[in-house]
């Protein structure tokens, strides 16, 4: 897909998917505009990078649809000074959006290959405020806690209790 087509698709995402559904935080919209989602999508699906649906990535996982990324990010009420724990790195796209909006992002992925791919893309795009770890995200990351915000972007059967223990008082936990 040509650059002009990707840019048109990105504008459609911003206006048709996000603003139309009530995403109003200007910083979140700017972050979604700044992060090249196509860099986080597998080559065969690059033409659908800004489609209003989740797309497959390696390890039988998906990259969340843009609206869900924006909705969960907006729910975090970020001001820019926060340290965030993300559980479920996946492609790294959510971490990149968060890196645009927060001081530091620690992201945990249980699949080493996904963590490595995400880390490479994040580094190539210049995100130096993201640390990618391979671990069981349901345990959080005690060495770096407490966190101002915690976001769970991976499927969870229940609320992982360890995450509550690693959230600062007055912090926000966003989980689907």
C-alpha positions, 0 to 999 in steps of 0.5 A, a space after each residue: 500500500 502506498 504512503 498516500 493510501 496509508 495516510 488516507 486510511 490513518 485519517 479515516 481511522 482518526 475521524 471515522 473510527 475514533 472521533 466518531 465514537 467519542 474519543 476526545 482527548 487531543 493527546 490520545 488522538 495525536 499519539 494515534 496519529 503519530 504512531 505508524 501502525 503499519 510498522 506493527 502489523 505483519 507484512 501480508 496485512 499492512 494494507 489493513 493497518 488502520 482497519 476497524 478490527 484486530 489483525 493477526 500477528 505471530 504466536 496466534 495473537 492479535 493487534 487490537 483494533 485502533 478504537 480499543 487502543 484509543 479507548 483504553 489509552 484515554 481511560 488511563 487519563 495520562 498527563 505525561 509524567 506517569 510510569 506505566 506497566 503494560 501486560 501483553 506487549 503483543 506487537 508493541 503498538 499499544 506500548 508505542 502509543 503509551 510512550 507518546 503520552 507517558 514518561 516511561 512504559 514497562 511492557 511485559 510479554 510472555 512470548 519471547 518472539 513477540 517481545 523481541 519483534 516489538 522491541 526491535 520496532 519500538 527501538 527502530 522508531 526511536 522509543 527510548 522510554 519503553 522497556 520490553 520484558 519477557 515474563 508472566 505479566 499476571 505477576 506484574 514487575 515488582 522490581 519496578 513497582 509501584 506504577 502510576 498506571 497499569 494496562 492489561 492488553 492481553 486476555 485475562 480470565 480474572 483480575 490478576 491480584 499482583 497488579 493491584 499490589 503494584 499500583 500506586 495509591 490513586 493509580 489507574 488500572 485498565 483491563 478489558 
